């Protein structure tokens, strides 16, 4: 008996908790973040307070931007890092379709800068774009931000276990995303219908989870949370003015689905209600206010939060992020039908079996997206038995497009551009573009490129056009004549880089002049020329409407020969036109630019080869020489030169003020080009970027006498 009592005392001494008390387990704390567009940036302020108060987050989940913030926090980013990320992010780029022009193929640069409306043609089916935003830019950002966790497929294994909600349109039900490829998952949970393209994943078509469950508390409990903190976003509309497109879509979306959500959404144990007066789902430029309001909301419930503090709290450290080095063993493509793997690899230019960085893959896929061949591009790097493989999941666009462009300026009048583009008609990579421009100088053009995706390709162009030219007689008195022309071009196109294109070949011209353009529409084509041409174009501008860095240059040269079987006795001339613009960044808000043009010819072949001076237009035109303060085509000559300088000041987003100065000279002989009387002029202007293209207002005058010339243009140049 004594022996048994002794053993009991020893056991009790060594294991007191097993006899006297069951050690209390700490509750599993789950944090649920509601969706709400830009309003969800307030979640970062809540996370900051939780970190400062040492409140543990054992699990995290959310919907839409709540899923985005929660996912990044689950990877390991601190709230301070998240604040820096959203403050540094250019949201206008992230939630837009703009792709860096430097990455776009040369021909696509022009496509994107002419049209305001586009529909896709696939066979006989014609469809509008599926959404306002294709999601490419934000997907690339997710790839970058999720780089430290790209190998994690089960989100239970993240720094904090995580899930988010999406809706599968095929099965018309919510999907709890707790496994998969994290960039795809984050892109899916915030794919607002109509705004963003849906995400195809496995056998699902996923859109924003807020359609059914914007506050996934029940799912958090099912994941094992004992105590759930829910952060709600309380929008209070104090404005009386108009709303932006995204705001209107968001409000309509909210009204329609509020009643549907009631069967999915449940109450947490503790609410943190973030009241957001005067803020909306599109206010991504108000990050400081949103984060501040999130902090204030969390601080209001600090007494309740203190009850959740633990003695063993581990403070989060900044996540170390680097540009991962890796070796790709293969590129595996899915979804490409017409576009061959070899063509895609040429665009990507990703070396295999040698070290590259993750950023190289991002740049390569951005080039592929910029080629305008695919509706969506997703990619994953997988460690498989045969090495590191880049998997590309591609969805090709239709085999043709129908595009519309509109513009007006007071020099050339109103214009309507109708375009049909056809791909893969004969070779699998050929390209045909048919243009019809309707205005007072209408033209019809067909361009054909045999291999549009290759560095070298034969090409053919046929153009029928009419142009008005002016001959100055006296002040306010001009003779107007019309030049009508049929032109056939054929030759070789070389595009060694996305920013450089060289064309060379032969050109046949049949043309005629109508001396009274107001009386007749068309004049018989009774003159003939055969020309050998070389055209060189360089375009490294970051934007076309209002570039801040880069350059743009052109050289157009012709060796002209009148159509004559007797080549030796035929009249021959050389015609050359060159232009260059160089952007000079001064500060974040101020950009300068320097421009120059020069035109030379060895003889006066015909009036269409003259160089015409004057005007305040915005784009290089090979035989028009810009001169502020001088009416369009005020003077002409066989040779011309001009220099210009401009300063651009960004007043606020999409609004710029301009001031510029220019000088130019005309001469009949090349030897006199840089002598004689140079004309001087200046202009002031205002520029607005709009949904229909740029709007430009300019007022120019000669330097020595105020004789103002006004200019207005609306829409993209074509």
C-alpha positions in Angstrom: 0.0 0.0 0.0 2.8 2.4 0.9 4.6 1.5 -2.3 1.6 2.3 -4.4 1.1 5.6 -2.6 4.7 6.6 -3.2 4.3 5.9 -7.0 1.2 8.1 -7.1 3.0 11.0 -5.3 6.0 10.7 -7.8 3.7 10.7 -10.8 1.7 13.7 -9.5 5.0 15.6 -8.9 6.3 14.9 -12.4 3.0 15.4 -14.3 1.0 17.9 -12.3 -1.2 19.0 -15.2 -2.4 15.5 -15.8 -3.9 15.4 -12.4 -4.8 18.9 -11.3 -5.6 20.8 -14.5 -6.0 20.3 -18.2 -3.8 23.0 -19.9 -6.1 25.5 -21.6 -5.6 25.5 -25.4 -5.4 28.9 -27.1 -8.4 29.6 -29.5 -7.6 29.5 -33.2 -8.3 33.1 -34.4 -9.5 33.6 -38.0 -9.6 36.9 -39.8 -12.1 37.4 -42.6 -11.8 40.4 -45.0 -14.7 41.7 -47.0 -14.5 42.6 -50.7 -15.1 46.1 -52.0 -12.7 47.3 -54.7 -10.4 50.1 -53.6 -12.2 50.2 -50.2 -10.5 47.0 -49.3 -7.2 48.8 -49.0 -8.5 49.7 -45.5 -7.8 46.1 -44.5 -4.1 47.1 -44.4 -4.8 49.6 -41.6 -6.7 46.9 -39.6 -3.7 44.5 -40.0 -1.3 47.3 -38.8 -3.3 47.6 -35.5 -3.5 43.9 -35.0 0.3 43.7 -35.4 0.9 46.6 -33.0 -1.4 45.1 -30.4 0.2 41.6 -30.9 -3.1 40.0 -31.9 -2.3 36.6 -33.6 -3.9 35.7 -36.9 -3.9 31.9 -37.2 -6.0 31.8 -40.4 -7.0 34.4 -42.9 -9.6 34.4 -45.7 -11.6 36.8 -47.8 -13.2 37.7 -51.1 -12.2 39.9 -54.0 -9.7 42.6 -52.7 -10.2 41.1 -49.2 -8.8 37.9 -50.7 -6.0 39.8 -52.3 -4.9 41.5 -49.1 -5.4 38.3 -47.2 -3.4 36.2 -49.7 -0.4 38.6 -49.6 -0.5 38.7 -45.8 -0.6 34.9 -45.7 2.5 34.6 -47.9 4.4 36.6 -45.3 4.3 40.3 -46.2 3.9 42.5 -43.2 1.3 45.2 -43.0 4.0 47.8 -43.5 5.2 46.1 -46.7 1.6 46.0 -47.9 1.2 49.7 -47.4 4.4 50.4 -49.4 3.2 48.0 -52.2 -0.1 49.8 -52.6 1.4 53.3 -52.3 4.0 52.5 -55.0 1.6 50.8 -57.3 0.4 52.7 -60.4 -3.3 51.6 -60.2 -4.2 53.3 -63.5 -1.8 50.7 -65.1 -2.9 47.8 -62.9 -6.6 48.1 -63.7 -6.1 49.1 -67.3 -5.3 47.5 -70.6 -2.2 49.5 -71.4 0.9 47.5 -72.2 4.3 48.9 -72.4 4.7 50.1 -76.0 8.3 49.1 -76.0 7.2 45.4 -75.7 4.6 45.6 -78.5 5.5 44.4 -82.0 6.0 47.4 -84.3 2.8 46.9 -86.3 0.7 46.5 -83.1 1.9 49.9 -81.8 -0.1 51.5 -84.6 -3.1 49.2 -84.2 -3.6 50.1 -80.6 -3.2 53.8 -81.3 -5.8 54.2 -84.0 -9.0 52.6 -82.9 -11.6 53.3 -80.2 -13.8 50.4 -80.9 -13.0 46.8 -81.8 -14.9 43.5 -82.2 -13.4 40.1 -82.7 -14.4 37.9 -85.7 -14.0 34.1 -85.4 -15.2 32.5 -88.6 -18.6 34.0 -89.1 -19.1 34.9 -85.5 -18.6 38.5 -84.4 -18.3 39.2 -80.7 -17.5 42.2 -78.4 -14.7 42.0 -75.9 -15.7 40.0 -72.9 -14.8 42.7 -70.4 -13.5 46.3 -70.1 -10.2 45.1 -68.7 -8.3 41.9 -69.8 -6.5 41.7 -66.5 -3.0 41.2 -68.0 -1.3 43.9 -66.0 -2.7 43.0 -62.6 -2.0 39.3 -63.3 1.7 40.1 -64.0 1.8 42.1 -60.7 0.4 39.1 -58.8 3.1 36.9 -60.4 5.7 39.3 -59.0 4.2 39.6 -55.6 3.5 35.9 -55.2 7.0 34.9 -56.3 8.1 33.8 -52.7 5.2 31.2 -52.7 4.8 30.1 -56.3 5.8 26.5 -55.3 3.0 26.3 -52.7 -0.1 24.6 -54.0 -1.8 23.8 -50.7 -2.5 27.1 -49.0 -2.5 25.4 -45.6 1.3 25.5 -46.0 1.6 29.2 -46.4 2.9 31.3 -43.5 -0.7 31.7 -42.5 -3.3 29.2 -43.8 -5.4 31.0 -46.4 -8.5 30.7 -48.6 -10.6 33.0 -50.8 -13.9 32.8 -52.6 -14.8 32.8 -56.3 -17.9 31.9 -58.2 -18.0 29.2 -60.9 -20.3 30.4 -63.7 -20.6 26.9 -65.1 -22.0 25.4 -61.9 -23.5 28.7 -60.6 -22.1 28.2 -57.1 -19.3 29.5 -55.0 -15.9 27.8 -54.9 -13.6 27.9 -51.9 -10.1 28.3 -53.3 -7.6 26.9 -50.8 -5.4 25.1 -53.3 -3.9 25.9 -56.6 -1.5 28.5 -58.2 -1.8 31.6 -56.1 -1.6 34.3 -58.8 -4.5 32.5 -60.7 -6.5 32.3 -57.5 -6.0 35.9 -56.5 -6.9 37.0 -60.1 -10.1 34.8 -60.0 -11.4 36.1 -56.6 -11.5 39.7 -57.8 -12.6 39.2 -61.5 -15.7 41.4 -61.4 -18.0 40.4 -64.3 -18.0 42.9 -67.2 -15.0 44.7 -65.6 -12.4 41.8 -65.8 -12.2 38.7 -68.0 -13.3 35.5 -66.2 -10.5 33.1 -65.2 -10.5 29.6 -66.7 -9.1 27.2 -64.1 -9.3 23.4 -64.4 -12.9 22.9 -65.6 -14.2 26.1 -64.0 -15.0 29.6 -65.3 -14.3 31.8 -62.2 -15.4 35.3 -61.4 -15.5 37.5 -58.3 -16.7 35.6 -55.3 -18.6 38.7 -54.1 -21.5 37.7 -56.4 -22.5 35.1 -53.8 -20.3 35.4 -50.7 -18.5 38.7 -50.0 -18.0 37.9 -46.3 -17.0 34.2 -45.9 -17.3 33.7 -42.2 -18.9 30.3 -42.3 -16.0 28.9 -44.3 -13.6 30.2 -41.7 -15.4 28.3 -39.0 -15.4 25.2 -41.2 -11.6 25.6 -41.5 -11.3 25.3 -37.7 -11.3 28.8 -36.4 -12.6 29.1 -32.8 -12.9 32.9 -32.8 -13.6 34.8 -36.0 -12.9 38.5 -36.5 -14.7 40.0 -39.5 -13.7 43.3 -41.2 -16.6 44.9 -43.0 -16.4 47.9 -45.3 -19.2 50.3 -44.7 -19.5 52.7 -47.7 -21.3 56.0 -47.0 -21.9 57.9 -50.2 -21.8 61.6 -49.3 -21.3 62.8 -52.9 -24.0 64.4 -55.0 -22.2 64.5 -58.3 -21.7 61.9 -61.0 -20.0 58.6 -60.6 -17.4 56.9 -62.7 -18.1 53.8 -64.8 -16.5 51.4 -62.3 -18.6 53.0 -59.4 -21.8 52.6 -61.4 -21.0 49.0 -62.2 -20.2 48.3 -58.6 -23.4 49.9 -57.3 -25.5 48.0 -59.8 -23.7 44.8 -58.9 -24.3 45.4 -55.1 -28.0 46.1 -55.5 -28.6 43.0 -57.6 -26.8 40.5 -55.4 -27.4 41.8 -51.9 -30.4 39.5 -51.4 -28.7 36.5 -52.9 -25.8 36.7 -50.4 -28.0 36.2 -47.3 -27.9 32.4 -47.6 -24.0 32.4 -47.7 -22.9 35.1 -45.2 -22.8 34.6 -41.5 -21.9 36.7 -38.4 -18.4 36.6 -36.9 -17.6 36.8 -33.2 -16.2 40.3 -33.5 -17.0 42.9 -36.1 -14.5 45.6 -37.2 -16.7 48.0 -39.1 -14.7 50.4 -41.3 -16.8 53.4 -42.1 -15.7 55.0 -45.4 -17.5 58.3 -45.9 -17.2 59.9 -49.4 -15.0 57.0 -50.7 -15.9 54.5 -53.4 -14.7 51.3 -54.9 -12.6 53.1 -57.6 -10.7 55.4 -55.2 -7.3 53.6 -55.6 -5.6 57.0 -55.4 -6.8 57.5 -51.8 -4.7 54.8 -50.2 -3.6 56.9 -47.3 -7.1 57.8 -46.3 -8.3 54.2 -46.7 -5.5 52.8 -44.5 -6.1 55.5 -41.9 -9.8 54.7 -41.7 -9.0 51.0 -41.3 -6.7 51.8 -38.4 -9.3 54.0 -36.7 -11.9 51.2 -37.0 -9.6 48.6 -35.4 -8.6 51.0 -32.6 -12.3 51.5 -31.7 -12.6 47.8 -30.7 -9.2 47.7 -29.0 -10.7 46.5 -25.7 -12.2 43.5 -27.3 -9.0 42.8 -29.2 -6.9 42.9 -26.1 -8.7 39.8 -24.8 -7.2 37.9 -27.7 -3.6 38.7 -26.9 -1.2 35.8 -26.2 2.0 35.5 -24.3 3.7 33.5 -27.1 3.0 36.1 -29.9 5.7 36.0 -32.6 6.2 39.3 -34.3 6.1 39.3 -38.2 9.3 40.2 -39.9 9.5 41.7 -43.4 9.4 39.1 -46.1 12.6 38.9 -48.1 11.8 39.1 -51.8 14.3 38.7 -54.6 14.3 38.1 -58.3 14.5 34.3 -58.3 17.2 32.8 -60.5 16.2 29.6 -62.2 16.9 27.4 -65.2 14.1 26.5 -67.6 14.3 23.0 -69.2 11.3 23.3 -71.5 8.3 25.5 -72.5 5.0 23.6 -72.7 2.0 25.3 -74.4 -1.7 24.6 -74.2 -4.5 26.3 -76.2 -2.6 27.5 -79.3 -4.4 26.3 -82.4 -3.3 28.5 -85.4 -0.2 30.1 -83.9 2.7 27.7 -84.0 4.9 27.0 -81.1 8.0 28.1 -83.0 6.4 31.6 -83.6 5.5 31.9 -79.9 9.1 30.9 -78.8 10.5 33.6 -81.1 8.3 36.2 -79.4 9.2 35.0 -75.9 13.0 34.7 -76.6 13.5 32.7 -73.5 16.7 30.7 -73.4 16.5 27.1 -72.2 19.1 25.2 -70.1 20.8 28.4 -68.8 20.2 30.6 -65.9 17.6 33.3 -66.2 15.5 35.2 -63.6 11.8 35.2 -62.9 11.6 38.8 -64.2 12.8 37.6 -67.6 9.8 35.3 -67.8 7.5 38.2 -66.9 9.0 40.4 -69.6 8.7 37.6 -72.2 5.0 36.9 -71.4 4.3 40.7 -71.6 5.8 40.6 -75.1 3.5 37.8 -76.0 0.5 39.6 -74.6 1.5 42.8 -76.4 1.5 40.8 -79.7 -2.4 41.0 -79.5 -2.7 37.3 -80.5 -4.2 36.0 -77.3 -7.3 36.8 -75.3 -5.7 35.5 -72.1 -2.2 34.2 -71.1 -1.6 32.4 -67.9 1.6 30.7 -66.9 3.1 28.5 -64.2 6.6 27.3 -63.4 6.5 23.6 -62.4 9.2 21.4 -61.0 8.6 18.1 -62.8 10.5 14.9 -63.4 12.2 16.3 -66.5 13.1 19.6 -64.8 11.7 23.1 -64.5 9.0 23.6 -67.1 7.2 26.8 -68.0 3.6 26.0 -68.7 1.7 28.5 -70.9 -2.1 28.4 -70.9 -3.2 30.3 -74.0 -6.6 31.4 -75.3 -6.3 32.6 -78.9 -8.2 35.6 -80.2 -10.4 35.1 -83.2 -8.9 35.1 -86.7 -10.0 38.6 -87.5 -11.0 42.0 -86.1 -13.3 44.8 -87.1 -12.1 48.2 -85.8 -13.4 51.7 -85.9 -11.4 54.9 -85.5 -12.8 58.5 -85.2 -11.0 61.8 -85.1 -11.4 65.5 -85.9 -9.0 68.4 -86.4 -9.6 71.8 -87.9 -6.9 71.3 -90.5 -8.0 68.0 -92.0 -11.6 67.8 -90.8 -13.6 64.9 -89.4 -12.5 61.4 -90.3 -13.9 57.9 -89.9 -11.6 54.9 -90.2 -13.1 51.5 -90.9 -10.6 48.5 -90.6 -10.9 44.8 -91.0 -7.9 42.7 -90.0 -7.5 39.0 -91.0 -5.0 36.5 -89.6 -3.9 33.0 -90.6 -5.6 33.2 -94.0 -3.0 31.4 -96.1 0.3 30.6 -94.2 -0.8 30.3 -90.6 1.0 33.5 -89.7 0.1 35.9 -92.4 -1.7 39.2 -91.8 -4.0 41.3 -93.9 -5.3 44.7 -93.0 -8.0 46.6 -95.0 -8.5 50.3 -94.3 -11.2 52.7 -95.5 -10.9 56.3 -94.4 -13.8 58.5 -95.0 -13.2 62.3 -95.0 -12.5 65.0 -97.5 -9.2 63.2 -98.3 -10.5 59.6 -98.4 -8.3 56.5 -99.1 -8.6 52.8 -99.4 -5.7 50.6 -98.5 -4.8 46.9 -98.3 -1.7 45.7 -96.6 -0.5 42.1 -96.7 2.4 40.5 -94.7 3.3 37.0 -95.6 4.8 36.1 -92.1 3.7 38.7 -89.6 5.5 37.0 -86.7 8.8 36.5 -88.3 11.8 38.8 -88.4 11.8 38.9 -92.2 8.7 38.8 -94.5 7.6 39.8 -98.0 4.8 42.3 -98.0 2.4 43.9 -100.5 0.5 47.2 -100.2 -2.2 48.7 -102.5 -3.5 52.2 -101.9 -6.0 54.4 -103.6 -6.2 57.9 -102.2 -6.8 61.6 -102.8 -5.1 64.5 -101.1 -5.8 68.2 -101.1 -2.8 70.5 -101.5 -2.8 74.3 -101.1 -0.8 76.9 -103.0 -0.6 80.3 -101.3 -1.5 83.3 -103.5 -2.1 86.1 -101.0 -3.3 86.5 -97.5 -6.5 84.4 -97.1 -6.3 83.4 -100.7 -5.2 79.9 -101.7 -5.5 77.7 -104.8 -6.7 74.2 -103.9 -5.8 71.2 -106.1 -6.4 67.6 -105.6 -3.8 64.9 -106.1 -5.3 61.4 -106.9 -3.1 58.4 -106.8 -3.0 54.6 -107.1 0.1 53.1 -105.5 1.4 49.5 -105.5 4.2 48.6 -103.2 6.1 45.3 -102.8 9.2 44.3 -101.1 10.8 42.9 -98.0 10.1 43.9 -94.4 12.7 43.4 -91.6 11.8 43.9 -88.0 14.8 42.9 -85.9 13.4 44.6 -82.8 10.0 45.7 -81.5 11.2 49.3 -81.9 12.7 49.0 -85.4 11.3 48.3 -88.8 12.9 48.6 -92.2 11.0 48.3 -95.5 12.6 48.2 -99.0 11.3 47.4 -102.4 9.7 48.8 -105.5 6.8 51.2 -105.8 4.5 51.9 -108.8 2.5 55.1 -108.9 -0.2 56.2 -111.2 -1.4 59.7 -110.4 -3.2 62.8 -111.7 -4.0 66.3 -110.5 -7.3 68.1 -110.4 -6.7 71.8 -110.6 -10.2 72.6 -109.3 -10.7 70.4 -106.3 -14.1 71.9 -105.5 -15.5 71.0 -108.9 -14.3 67.5 -109.6 -13.9 64.5 -107.3 -11.5 62.4 -109.3 -9.0 63.1 -112.1 -7.7 60.4 -114.5 -4.4 58.9 -113.5 -2.3 60.0 -116.4 1.2 60.2 -114.9 3.4 57.3 -114.0 6.5 56.7 -111.7 8.5 53.8 -110.7 10.4 54.2 -107.4 12.9 52.3 -105.4 12.3 53.0 -101.7 13.8 52.4 -98.3 11.8 53.3 -95.2 13.3 53.1 -91.7 11.1 53.6 -88.6 12.2 53.6 -84.9 9.7 54.0 -82.1 10.7 53.7 -78.5 8.1 56.1 -76.9 6.5 54.8 -73.8 3.2 56.3 -74.7 1.7 57.9 -77.8 -0.7 60.4 -76.4 1.8 62.0 -74.0 5.1 60.2 -73.8 7.5 60.8 -70.9 10.6 59.0 -72.2 12.0 57.4 -75.4 12.4 58.5 -79.0 10.8 58.2 -82.4 12.5 58.6 -85.8 11.8 58.0 -89.4 13.7 58.0 -92.7 11.7 57.8 -96.0 13.8 57.8 -99.1 12.9 57.3 -102.8 14.9 57.0 -106.0 12.2 58.0 -108.5 12.2 57.2 -112.2 9.5 58.3 -114.6 7.9 55.3 -116.3 9.9 55.0 -119.5 11.2 52.0 -121.3 14.4 54.0 -122.0 15.8 53.9 -118.4 18.9 55.8 -119.4 17.0 58.8 -120.7 14.2 58.7 -118.0 14.1 61.6 -115.5 15.6 60.4 -112.2 15.5 62.1 -108.8 16.2 61.4 -105.1 13.7 62.3 -102.5 14.5 62.1 -98.8 12.4 62.9 -95.6 13.7 62.4 -92.1 12.3 63.3 -88.6 13.3 62.7 -85.0 11.7 63.4 -81.6 13.6 62.9 -78.4 11.9 63.0 -75.0 13.8 64.6 -72.2 12.4 63.7 -68.7 12.9 66.6 -66.3 10.9 65.5 -63.2 8.0 63.3 -62.4 5.6 66.0 -63.6 7.6 67.8 -66.3 8.9 66.4 -69.6 10.7 68.2 -72.4 11.0 67.1 -76.0 13.3 68.1 -78.9 12.2 67.5 -82.5 13.8 67.9 -85.9 12.7 67.4 -89.5 14.6 67.7 -92.8 13.4 67.1 -96.4 15.5 67.2 -99.5 15.0 66.4 -103.2 17.3 66.7 -106.3 14.5 68.1 -108.5 10.9 69.1 -108.6 9.3 65.9 -109.8 5.7 66.8 -109.1 3.8 68.8 -106.5 3.2 65.8 -104.3 7.0 65.7 -103.7 7.2 69.3 -102.4 7.6 70.0 -98.7 4.8 72.1 -97.2 5.3 74.3 -94.1 3.0 75.3 -91.3 0.5 73.8 -88.9 0.1 72.6 -85.3 -0.7 68.9 -85.8 0.9 66.4 -83.4 2.4 63.7 -85.6 5.2 63.5 -88.1 4.0 63.7 -91.8 6.7 63.1 -94.3 6.1 66.1 -96.5 4.6 68.5 -93.9 6.9 70.6 -91.8 5.6 71.8 -88.5 5.8 75.5 -87.9 3.9 77.1 -85.0 2.0 80.3 -86.0 2.0 79.6 -89.7 -1.2 78.3 -91.4 -1.1 74.7 -92.8 0.7 74.6 -96.1 1.4 78.3 -96.1 4.6 77.9 -98.1 6.3 75.1 -99.9 9.7 74.2 -101.4 11.9 71.4 -102.7 13.9 71.3 -99.5 12.9 72.0 -95.9 14.3 71.9 -92.3 12.8 72.5 -88.9 13.7 72.4 -85.2 11.4 72.5 -82.2 11.3 72.3 -78.4 8.4 71.7 -76.1 7.8 71.5 -72.4 4.9 69.4 -71.0 3.6 69.9 -67.4 1.3 67.3 -65.9 -1.3 69.3 -64.0 -3.2 66.2 -62.8 -3.9 62.8 -64.1 -4.7 62.9 -67.9 -4.3 66.7 -68.0 -1.2 68.5 -69.3 -0.2 72.0 -70.2 2.2 72.6 -73.1 4.4 75.4 -74.4 6.7 75.1 -77.5 8.9 77.0 -79.8 9.9 76.1 -83.4 11.9 77.4 -86.4 11.8 76.3 -90.0 13.2 77.1 -93.4 12.4 76.3 -97.0 14.6 76.5 -100.1 14.5 75.6 -103.8 18.1 74.3 -103.8 19.6 71.9 -101.3 22.7 74.2 -101.0 20.5 77.0 -99.7 18.7 74.9 -97.1 20.5 76.2 -94.0 20.7 79.8 -95.2 18.1 82.5 -95.9 15.3 83.6 -93.7 14.2 81.2 -90.9 10.7 81.5 -89.6 10.2 81.5 -85.8 7.0 80.7 -83.9 5.7 79.5 -80.5 2.5 77.9 -79.1 0.8 77.2 -75.9 -1.6 74.3 -75.5 -3.6 72.0 -73.3 -4.0 68.2 -73.6 -6.6 65.9 -72.1 -6.6 62.1 -72.4 -10.1 60.7 -72.7 -11.9 57.4 -73.4 -12.2 58.4 -77.1 -8.5 59.4 -77.4 -6.5 62.6 -76.8 -8.0 66.0 -77.0 -5.5 68.8 -78.0 -6.0 72.5 -77.9 -3.2 74.8 -79.3 -2.7 78.4 -80.0 0.3 79.4 -82.1 1.8 82.7 -83.3 4.8 84.0 -85.2 7.6 85.1 -82.8 7.8 88.7 -84.1 4.1 89.4 -84.5 1.0 88.1 -82.7 -1.1 86.6 -85.5 -2.7 83.7 -83.7 -3.5 80.4 -85.3 -5.7 78.0 -83.4 -5.7 74.2 -83.6 -8.0 71.6 -82.1 -7.9 67.8 -82.5 -10.0 65.1 -80.9 -9.1 61.4 -81.2 -6.1 59.3 -82.2 -4.1 60.2 -85.2 -4.6 58.1 -88.4 
